[in-house]
Amino acid sequence: MKYRHYKGGLYEIVCEAKLESDPAIIMMVYRNEAGTIWTRPKSAFLEMVEYEGKTVARFAPVDAQQDRSTNMYPGQ
């Protein structure tokens, strides 16, 4: 599934993982359009943030229509 960051980047979820030092913490593993891999605690990935005076999702799911029109990895 793809998500758009509140500042505009498009990201694809790779998987969820447990943090080795604290298995109770679930990490989201995701990559950007350039293929760079990132991790963030799931709670932070899904949290709401203040941006330009509004409360918005840090990462918002990209709907199916947008998903079909945006190929992050051409040739795949």
LINHU-V486417 format. One record per helix or strand. SS is the DSSP state (H for helix, E for strand). FROM is the first residue (numbers start at 1). TO is the last residue. If there is no record, write none. Layout:
# LINHU-V486417
ss: {SS | SS}
from: {FROM | FROM}
to: {TO | TO}
This chain:
# LINHU-V486417
ss: {E | E | E | E | H | E | E | E | H}
from: {2 | 10 | 22 | 37 | 42 | 48 | 54 | 59 | 64}
to: {5 | 19 | 32 | 41 | 45 | 51 | 57 | 61 | 69}
